[in-house]
Amino acid sequence: MYAAILLFVFPIGTPLATSYLLWRVRERINPSAESEADAITKRAADTTIAPLRQLYSPYKPSMFLFETLDIYRRLVMTGSLIFIRGQRTRAVIGLSLSLLFALLYEVVSPYISAPLNALSVSSVWLIVLI
């Protein structure tokens, strides 16, 4: 019974808890500033949000909730496709989702550093090829 409850708590609760924690301090993570570099400097100096730094630090200030989307991407691509009946249907849906995420990562470029954006885009395109 405990395992069955956790099957729903983890995939729903973890992204929701992450989103809640980030949303609660969104003004500090995405501070108003003249430029993106100033906003990054402001949020890096803010010690009140330091415990959450691992969740938002790689992302641009305006993309602080992208971690939640990435959690859902990983959950869908690794755990949800097995519930789709039919091997061809599963392959088509998996390919479609992979393409969607690859295009999203390429268009949005959520990370602060250009090399990290390039790495993430290339990794999601590799998933499309596999």
N, C-alpha and C positions, 0 to 999 in steps of 0.2 A: 504494500500500500504506500509506504514511504517513497519508494522508487517511482511509483506512478505519479505521485504528487510532484516530485522534483522534475519529472519529464516536462511538466508545464511551467513550473516556477523558473527554471533556468532560462529557457528560450524566450519567455515573456518578461520575467522579472529583471533579469540582468540588463537588457537594453533600456527598459523603463527606468530602472534605478539610475543607470548611467545618465540618461537624458534628464531626469529630475535633478540630479546633483549638478549637472552642468547648467541647466536652465535657471536654477536658483541663484547662481552667481554670474549670469550672462553679462551684466553690466561691467563686471570686473574682468571677465575674460575677453570681452569685445568692447574695450573702453572707447569713448569718442576721442578722436585725435585727428590731427591734420593729415596724417599719412598712415599707411599700414605699418611702417617701421616704427613710428611713434607709439602706435597702439601695442605693438609687440613689446616694446621697451617698457611701457606702462604696466602691462600685465606681468611681465617678468619681475618687476620690482615689487609687485603686490604680494606680500607674505600671507595674506589671509586665504588665498586660493592655492597656496603651495601644495597642499595634500592632493589636489586634483590635477596637478601639472602634467602628470603622465597621460591623462586623457585628452588634453587639448593642446599641449605644447607643439606637436608637429604641424598643427593646422593653422591656416590663416585665421586671424581673429573672427572674421565673419563666418567661418566654416567650423566653428567650435563644436557643432553637433554632428559633424561628419563621422565621428567615431561610432555613433549609434547606427548610422547607415552601414558602416563597415561591419559592425557586429551582425546586423541582419543579413548582409550579403554573405558572410561566412556561414551563418546558420542555414540559410536557404540553400546555398550551393553544396554544403556538406551533409546536412541532415534532413532536408525536406524533400529532395528529389526522389529519395527511395520510396516515398509513399505514392508516387505516381505510377499507375499501372501501364504496362506496355513499354517495351524497351525503346521503340521508335519514338513514342510520345515523350518519354522521359528525356531522350537525347535531343529532341527538337526544343523542348522547354528549357533544358539546361543550356543549349547553345544560344537560344534567344536571350535568356537571362545573362549569360556571359557577355554577349554582344552589348546588351543594354548597359551593364556595369562598365565595360571597357569604354564605351562612348561617354558615359557619365564622368568617369575619371579623367578622360582626355579633355573634355569640354570644361569641366569645373576646375581642375588643377587645385585641389584643396590644400596641398601642403605648402609650407613657407619656402622650402628650398626647392630649386629647380631640379637638382639631381634626385631628390626624393620623389618628386612628381614624375620624372622620367622612369624611375624604377617601378613605381606603382602602376603606371600606365603599361609598361612592358610586361609586368607580371600578370595583369588582368588580361592582356592580349595573349599571353602564353596559355592561360586557362581556356581561352576561346579556341586556340589551336589544338589543345589536348582533347 
